[in-house]
Amino acid sequence: MAHEDTLTGVSPLAMYSAPGSVPASLPSSATVAKFPLLTIVIPALNEEESIGSTIQRCLEARERICRVGGVRDIEVVVVSDGSTDRTAAVTQEFVEREARVGLIVFEKNRGYGAAIKAGFERGTGELVSFLDADGTCDPTYFGELCQTLRAEHAAVALGSRMQPGNHMPRIRRFGNMVYAMLLGVLSGKAITDTASGMRVLRRDALTALYPLPDGLHFTPAMSARAVLSDQRIVEVPMAYAERVGESKLRVMRDGVRFFYAIRDAALLYQPGRMFGLVAALCVAAGVFWSAYPVEYYLWNRALEEWMIYRLLLCGLLFSSAFSFVCAGVLGERVLSLVHRRPQTTFLSSLFERLLHRSRLAALSVTCALVALVLVWPGLVQYAQTGHVTIHWSRPMVAVFLLQISVLSLAYGVLQKIVDLWAGQFTPPPHH
């Protein structure tokens, strides 16, 4: 059963004075009314040991959050995500005596992300935020997060736990470093803590960030979407304590989900960069494995029989790299069609020109002709004698060139299809 609590605020002047004190000077009510309201969502699954102290710490930090963060007030929304312990009951005690606290109860577990999204929907703040219920994060940092968010005109401000002395398990710290490095490579932007469980967002940024997953990979998915969709994201160093109770995170299972979340965001917003990275790895491997046969041929004008296996692998790697680059260009063209935006990077625009369908058609014909020239003596010999004695390297290179020819033709046709779609979506001119 969901408790439909009304979340109300207090006098905007009250936030500037401690209980029983008289502030020296106060801004006008009209000025304070312009400050945003902060909604704090606390997703909780069987956190009866820590939920009470987490809520209390949020309420005690209210005055500092308002003063440092420049918000007029806070509201706290706890989402009991299918808890089977006293999490909801403990929260209900706060609801009955604190107008700033609300409670949503999921009868069945829906997931960490689903709980946060439900809290966002219930809350009324212009700024929305969340923190874990396990006592690891200090709510007073919401002040710095709100302040930085507003000062930097950012869409998302997150608390970075990757500071020396924080009590994060080593395996999770290592995983965060790996995901941060991956996201940095894909986006070209630095972020240290992709999975931070404490952050503040502008409510109007949710439209650009949604849809987000329901599970624990909600946070890395949000980070990836924000970075890759050019939403400004800023970090504020914060302390991180040992959690109360047992962690719900499963390193291997959730680690794979974190990776998939970053991958999906990259494919959605910057497919060219994703495919380009894989193509670069293929080229690097192909150059490495082909270096010795090429050097041997330049010195001896011949190839050893055993080199056929290495050269077959190189042919696969180079043709795969070409395929990935073409797929990246095509993905960027589809993205431009959907989002109505031009190419945004030098490399994407360069490959767009180099791999235009007219050039792909020329490349297809050229590769096919060169392949034919290479195997022509063998074809003539076979027609005359029924046997072929040309060296194996000629048909092998010809097959590689024919692969490039077919791929060029296929991607050129797909580009034509995308161009036809673009024509269908272009509005007719007004007379």
N, C-alpha and C positions, 0 to 999 in steps of 0.2 A: 504494500500500500504506500503510495506517495503522499507525503505530507505537504499540502499546498500552503506553505507559510508565506506570509507577506513580508518582504524584506524592506524595512524602513530605515531612514536615516535619523540624524539628530540635528540640532541647531548648528548651522555651518560655523558659528562663532565658537562653539564649545571645543572644537578641535585644537584651538590655539592655547588652551590653558589646562593645567593639571587640575584634578578635582580639588575644590576649595581655594584655589588661587585666583588672583585677579590679574589678568594680563596687562602689561604696560600699554600696549597699543594693538589694535585689531583692525584688520581690513574691513571694508564695508561688506554688508550682506550681499550686495549686488556683485562685488568682486569675487567673493568666495563662491557664489553660486555658479560662476563660470568655470571653476575647477572641476575636473572630472571625478566621478565616483569610481572606486576600485572594487571589483567583484573578485573575491578570493575563493576558488573552488578547491575542495579537499576530497579527492577520491580515496575511498577507504574500503578495504576488503579484510575483514577480521583483524581490526586494529584497536580492540578495546583497551589494550594496555597503554596506547599512546594517543588515541584520538582526543581524549579530554584535555591533555596537556597541550596538544597542538592547537586546539581551538582557543584555549586560554591564552596561549602565547600570541596568537593573532590578535585577540582582543586587547591584550596588554601592549602590543606594539602599535596599536591604532594611532595614538597621538604622534608617535615618531614617524610613522608612515605618511600621515597627513602633512606633517610639518616639512619633512625632508623631500617627500615625493610630490608635493604640490597637489594633493587630492583633497576633496572636501570631506570624504568619509569613506569607510569600507563596509562591505557586507560579506559575510562568510556563508558559503553554500557547501554543506557536506553531502557527499553522495555515497551512501552505503551500497556497495556493489555486490549484492547477494551475500552479505555477511551472515554468518551463522552464529556469531558470538554476540556480545552486548554493544557492538559498535553503534548501532542505531539507537539503542536505549540510552547510552551515555550522551550521545548528541542531542537526543530529545530533551534531556534535562537542561541543556543550554538553550534550546529553542524556547522552552517555556519561560525562561527568565531574561533572555536577551533578544531584543527585536532585530538585532543585526545578524542573527544566525538563522539559517534555514536548513532544512533536511529533505533530501530525496532518497527514497528507499527503492532499490531494485530487488524484487523477490528472488530473481536468479542472476547469477554473475553474467554481466555483459562485456566486461573488459575495461581496462584502465582508460583507454581513449574514449569509450562510450560514456563513461562516468563523467569525464571532464567536459565533453560536449554537452551533456545534459545539464551540467552546472552552468556552462556558458549561456545556454538557452534560458535557464531559470533566472539568472542574474540580470541586473538592470544597469550595471556600470558601463560607462564609456570605455573604461579600461578593464580588461578581464585578465585573470591570473590564476595560477594554480601552484600548489606545493604538495609534496607527499605527506601522508598522514603518519609516517613512521618516526618523526622526530629528528630526522637527519638535517633538515633545513631550518634556518632561523628566520622567522617571518619579518624581523626588523629590516632585512635586506630588501623587502619590497619598497622601502623608501628610496634606496639608491637605484633600484631597477626602474621605478616610475620616473625618477628625476632624469636618469640617463635616456630613457625612452623618449621623453618629451624634449630634452635638450638636443638630442641627436636626430629628432624627427624620424625615429625608427618605427618599423612595424612590430618588431619583437625585441624584447630585452630579456636575456636569460642569465641566470646565475651560474658562473663557471665554477665547478668543483675541483678543477685540475690544479689547485694551488698546493705548494709544499705544506705538509703537516695535516692535510685533510685526511679523514679516516675512511677513504674509499678502498675496498678490497683491491689487491693488486691485479687480479684477473680482469676486473671491471675497468680499472684504470687503463690497462693495456688495450682492452677492447675499445674504449673511448678514443684512445690515441689512434688506433687503426682506422676507425670510422671517420675521425676528424681528418686524417691524412687522405683517405679516399675521397671524401667530400671536397677537400681542398684541391685535389688533382682534377676532379670533374668540374669544379666551379671556378677555380682560380682565385678563390677567396679563403681567408683563414678563419677557422672557427675551432675552438679548443674542446668544447663539451657539447657534442651533438645530442646527447640523451639527458640533459639536465632536467630534473623534475621540479624546477622552480623557475617560472618565467612570467613576464607581463606582456600583454599584447593590446594593441588598439583593436577595439571591436570591429571597426570597419575593415581591418586587414583580414578578418576571418574569411570573407568572400573569396579573396585571392588564394588563401591557404587550403580551403576545403576542396574536395573531400579528404578527410584524414581517417586513418584506420581506427578500429575499436580497441585493439590490443595494446600491449606494452610498447610496441614500436611506434606508438603515437608521437612520441617526442622526437626521435630521429627523423621520422617522416616530415614533421613540421619544420625541423631545422633544414632539411634538404629542400623542401618546397620553397621555403623563404629565401634561401641562398640562391637556388637555381632559377627562381622566377624573378630575381632582382628586387625582392623585398628587403629593405634594409634591416639587418639583424645586428644587435650589439650585445656585448658580454660584460658582465660585472663580476669580478672575483668575489667569492663568498666562502664562508666556512662551511664545512660539511662534517657532521658528527656520525658516530656509529648509530645504526638504526635500533629501534626497540622491537623485539620480536623477530620472527623469521621472514627473510626476504621472499617476495613472490617471483623475483626474477630468476629464470633458468638460463644459465650462461650460454649453453650451446643452442637450445631451441630459440630463445629470444635473440641471441646474437645473429642467427641466420635471418630472422625476421627483420632485424635492424638493417642488415646488408640489403635485403630485398627492398626495404623502404627507400633507401638511398638510391638503389638501382632504378626503381620505378620513377622516382622524381627526376633522375637524370634523363631517362628515356622520354619523359613527358615534356620537359622544358628545354633540354639541350642534347638531343639525340646525336647531333653531329660530333660533339665532344666525346660522348661515350663510345661511338663507333670509331672515332679517330684514335682514341687511346688504344683500343684493341688492335686496330690496323697498325699502329706504330709498334706494338709489341710483336706482331707477326713479321713486320719488315725487319726489326732488329734480330729476331730469331733466324729469319731467312738469310740475312747478311752473314750472321755468325756461321751457320752451317754450310754456306756456299763459299766461304772465303778460301778454304783449302783447295777444293776442286778448281776454282777460278785461277788461283795462283799456280797450281800444278799444270793447268792447260797453257797458261801464258809462258811457262818455262819449257814445256815439253811438246806443245801442240798436239796433245793426246790426252785421253782420260782412261783411268783404270776401270775395269769392269765393276769393281765393288762400289764405285762412286755413284752408280745408278740409284741406289737406295737414298743416299744423302740428297741427290739432286731431285728425286721425286718428292721428298719432304719439302725441299726449298720451293719447288713449283707449287705445291699445295699452299705453303705459307704466303707466297707472293700473290697468288690468285685470290686467296682469302683476304689478304690486305686490300686488294683492289675492290673486292666485293663489299667489304666493310666500309670503305671510303664512299663508295657509291650509295650504300644504304644510308650512311650519315647525311649525304647531300639530299637524298630523297626525303629522309625524315625531317630535315630542316625546311624543305619546301612544303611538306604537309603541315608542319607547325606554323609556317608563315601564312598558309592558307586558313588555318583554323583561328589563329590569334591576330591575323591581319598585321603582322609586324615584319619589317625587313630583316635581312641577315644582320647579326649584331657583332660578329667578330671578323677580324681580317682573314683568318684561315677559312671560315665558312664561306665568306664571299669569294675568296680565291678559288676554292674547290667548286663553288657554284659555277664560276666562269669556265674553269678548266674542264669540268665534267658536264657541260651543257649537252643536251641531246644531239645537237648537230655535231659536236666534237666526238661524242660517243659513237655516232654512226660512222664517222671517218676512221676512228680507232678500230671499230669492228671490221671494216673492210680491209684496212691496212694489215691487221693481225692475221686475217684469213688469207690474204695474198702472200704474206711472208711465210706462213705455214705451208702453203701450197708450193712455194719455191723450194723450201727446205726438203720436202718429201717428193718433189717431182721426179728426180732421178730414180727413186725407188718405185714410184708408180709406173714409170716407163719400163723399168726393168721387169717389174711383175707382169705387165701386160705382154711383154715379149717372151719371157722365159718361165713365168709362174713362180719365180723365186725373187727374194729381196736380200741384198748383201750390204746395203748402206749401214753406216754405224748407228747404233741404238740412240745416240744422242740427238740425231736429227728428228726422228719421229717423236721423241720425248719432248723436245722443245716445241715441235709443231702442235702437239696436243695441248701444251701449256698455252700457246698463242691462240688456239681455237677456243679454249676455255675463256680467255679474256675477250675474244670476239663475241662469243655467245652472251657473256655477262654484260658487255657493253650494249649489245642489241636489246637485251631484256630491260636494263635500267633506262635506256633511251625511250623505250615504249612506255614504261611506267611514268617517266617524267611527262610524256605527252598526255597520259591519262590525268595526271595532276593538273596540268595546264588546262585541260578541258573542264575539270572540276572548277578551277578558278574562274573560268569564263561563265560557268553556270551560276556561281555565287556572286558575280559582279552585278550590282544593280544597273538597270538600263538607264541611259542618259535622259535627263529631263529636258523637255522642249519648252 
